[in-house]
Amino acid sequence: MNEELRERIAALIEANPVLLFMKGTKHFPQCGFSATVVEILKRTGVPFETVNVLADPAIREGIKVYSNWPTIPQLYVKGQFIGGCDIVREMYQNGELDAVLEGVRG
């Protein structure tokens, strides 16, 4: 990944306390895994932003390299990579996600 793309991704993550790289948007998810994470985030009541990787092939591939994680969606909270759909779902179910989201509630 080139440095410009790495900086672009880092700037997006830094600018948004809760950011989901996903297929589609939070208003129109375009894959089931992305839709699941959007629904979980909505249930937490925490404001979040999304990046539609389908609209930007460079980000779609670059985020996988950036996080060293092969799949999308990818959730970042306060600059830290949290995980994909299965991890976020598990953390939500066992209460860990609330702890991670502490401090970013609106």
N, C-alpha and C positions, 0 to 999 in steps of 0.2 A: 504494500500500500504506500502511495506517495505521501509526503509530509503534508501537502496541502489538504488532502482528504482527511488525514488523521487530525489535523487542526480543526477542520470543519466539523467533524464528528465530536471532538472534544468540546468545541464551543457550544454545540447544541446541548450536550449533556450538562455542561457547566451552567448554561442559561436557564435550565428548567429543573427545579427540584425533584419532580417526578416526571420521567420521560419514558415513553414506550415506543420503541422501534417496532413497527407492525406492518402487516399487509392491509392496506386500506386506511380508513380514518376512524376516530372514536365514534363518529356518527354513522359510518358505513364500513364496518370491518369486512374484509374480503377473504378471510379464512377463519375456520372454526377456532383455532388456537388463539388467534388475535382477538376474536370476539369474546372468548372466555376471559382473557386477562382484562379486557376493557370492562366487562361486567363486574369482575372482582374489584377493580379500582373504583368503579362507580359505587359499589356497595360500601366501600370504606369511607366514601365522602371526601376523599382527598382530591384537590384539584390536580389535574395532570394534563400533559401535552403529549401529542403523538407525532411521529415522523412516518409518513407513508413511504415505505421502501419500494413499493411498486412504481412510484413516480420518479425514482432516482436510482438507476441501476448501480451507480458508483457507490452510493450509500448502502444499497442492498448487499453488495459483496463486501464493502469496506467494514461494515459493522461486525461482520463475522470474524474478520481478521483482528479488528480492534479489541473485541472481547475474548477472542479465542474460543468462541462458542458457535457451533455450526448451524444453528437454527434461529428462526424468527417466529414469534416475537421475542424481544429482549427488553427487560425492564431495568431502568436505572433510577436509583433514589439517592439524592444528595451526592451525585457523582459516582456512586458505587454500582457496579453491575450486580443485580440481584439474581436474575436467571430468566428462564423461559417459562412457558405455560405450566408445565408439570410442577416446577419448583414454586412458582407463584401460587398455584392452586393449593399445594401442600402447606405452604407457609400461611396462607389465608385460613385454611381449615384448622391448623393447630395454634393459631394466634400469633405466630412469629411476625407476620406481615404488619400487624398493628404496631409492634415494637419498632420495626424498621421505618414505618411511616410517621412515628412520633416526631413532632416538631415541624412537620410540613403541612399539617392541617390548616385549612383556611380560616 
